[in-house]
Amino acid sequence: MMVFLYNEDKGGIFVKVLVIGGSYFLGRVLTMSLSKQKLSKEDYDAVIDLCAYQKGDIQTVIQSFPGQIRHYILISTVDVYQRQTGLDKDEQHPLETRQFEGETGAYILGKVQLEQELQSLSKEYHIPYTILRPGNIYGPFNYAPRESVLIERAVKGWPLFSIKDAQCTFQLVYVKDVVSAIEKAVEKKAYNTIYNVINDEQVTYSIMNEILKTCQPDVSIEEHSLVEAIEQQYPLPYPIFQEEMESYNGQKIVQELGLSYTPLKVGLSKTYQAFYPVFSQNEKR
């Protein structure tokens, strides 16, 4: 999809952007934010790649593209970092080299290879790049079974569980913050750079429960062990165990591009309001 981004920093000109993939969640919010009008031309000030998942995908785009690409932006993930190092992972942290099993392993390996592929092709074709590594994204239009399953419980008046033996915290990032990061990378021409895009707030199920209770005061919060939660088939979309815990630093993009992260209390409340009509209608049916 082609969109136009109005760039106030560059004298109020329109920057022509091609978004590859992404009709779902992040891409949907991104194109809603960037869209001004649709035209069909061949040269683009920036290409934003939301759908590259395996080695060769970027090469296919660049080699088959009929026009000029002035800036290639790859949406990667913080999952590319080497796990269980005990360190706060900034952009200099080593990348994962191990091959894990299943879809998750293939996804991580694919993103690592794609980052390397883009950097190599950037030199060969003289196309500047930006790699953005978001963390776990939440927000309106996210129909993946993550925050939405907890919101559904709150809307329908089902109890939220506080897992008393949960052993770790996790980090999230609001979808509109990721969109803002993309916009800033385009506007400020953040060439040949890599940024984590993740809020530093340390989150737990209990913190999310308390925020959701402010949105739906009638919902109850019950304390349960992990075993009890599993027995009752309670949704656990985020990390629980200590070995799953990773810590990421998302401040480089704040300092260099001026990104501001939305506090979880604000972002989750807005997400609740966005999902409320969906789940309240389902309840009536």
C-alpha positions, -999 to +999 in steps of 0.1 A: +000+000+000+013+034-009+008+063+016+020+098+020+036+111+052+035+149+058+069+159+071+068+192+090+105+190+097+113+192+060+093+223+052+059+207+050+066+183+021+050+149+015+072+119+018+061+090-004+061+057+015+054+021+004+041-002+031+047-039+023+022-063+039+006-054+072-031-053+068-033-068+102-027-050+135+006-029+133+003-025+096-033-015+099-026+011+125+004+023+105-015+028+073-044+045+091-019+069+106+001+076+074-025+076+047-032+109+029-040+099-006-032+071-031-011+075-062+008+051-084+044+060-090+076+039-090+100+057-067+096+058-030+113+078-002+109+049+021+098+012+020+085-002+052+087-039+053+062-055+078+061-090+062+097-102+057+100-135+077+126-156+061+160-153+044+157-140+008+125-120+013+142-086+013+165-096-016+133-105-036+118-071-030+149-051-038+159-071-069+124-071-084+115-035-075+111-014-107+118+020-092+141+036-067+141+029-029+157+057-009+153+042+025+144+006+036+128+001+070+126-034+083+104-043+112+123-069+132+119-079+168+138-079+201+136-117+200+167-116+178+189-110+208+208-139+225+187-151+254+194-157+290+226-136+292+214-118+324+221-084+307+199-055+298+197-058+260+205-027+241+212-025+204+248-037+209+238-069+225+249-100+205+222-117+184+210-152+188+229-179+168+211-210+181+183-227+162+153-233+184+125-257+176+091-249+162+076-218+146+092-195+172+127-208+164+121-204+127+108-169+133+138-158+153+163-173+129+145-157+100+146-122+115+183-125+124+191-136+088+169-108+074+187-082+094+220-094+081+206-096+045+194-060+046+227-047+059+245-066+031+221-055+004+222-019+017+259-018+007+254-035-026+225-014-038+234+018-019+201+019-001+202+032+035+183+011+060+167+013+095+160-017+116+133-014+142+131-041+169+098-038+187+090-058+218+056-074+225+031-051+209-003-044+223-032-021+215-064-016+194-069-041+165-047-067+182-068-098+178-039-121+187-048-139+220-027-116+243-041-086+261-074-091+244-081-123+263-077-105+296-098-076+284-125-100+273-127-114+308-130-079+323-157-069+299-177-100+305-173-098+343-152-129+346-126-129+374-090-119+367-063-141+382-033-128+402-007-155+398+009-156+433+039-177+422+046-159+389+084-155+388+091-128+363+082-094+348+078-086+311+078-055+288+053-043+263+050-015+238+018+003+226+011-002+189+009+036+183+044+040+198+057+016+172+039+036+145+055+068+158+089+051+158+084+043+121+072+078+113+102+093+131+127+070+113+112+082+080+110+118+088+144+121+104+161+099+078+176+076+105+199+060+080+219+028+088+207+026+124+190+000+146+166+008+174+148-012+200+112-001+204+100-012+238+088+005+269+111+001+299+081-004+323+083-038+340+049-054+338+032-082+357-003-099+355-012-081+387-003-047+373-024-054+342-053-066+364-053-034+384-054-012+353-083-033+339-102-030+372-101+008+368-117+003+335-143-022+348-147-017+386-171-046+390-145-072+379-130-093+407-094-102+411-086-136+426-053-150+438-044-183+424-013-205+420+000-212+386-012-248+389-047-237+397-047-212+368-037-239+344-062-264+358-089-237+353-076-230+317-069-194+326-052-176+297-015-169+303-004-150+272+027-135+288+058-150+305+055-166+339+087-184+346+121-169+356+138-186+326+114-167+303+124-133+317+144-109+294+151-072+299+154-047+270+166-011+268+144+010+245+160+044+253+183+049+223+153+059+200+141+082+228+174+100+229+181+101+192+147+105+176+126+119+204+102+090+207+079+090+238+065+058+252+028+056+262+025+046+299+009+011+302-020+026+323-029+049+294-023+024+266-041-005+282-071+017+291-074+029+255-071-007+243-099-017+267-121+010+253-114-001+218-123-037+225-152-031+248-178-028+220-165-061+204-168-082+236-199-066+250-217-073+218-205-109+218-218-112+254-253-100+244-255-126+216 
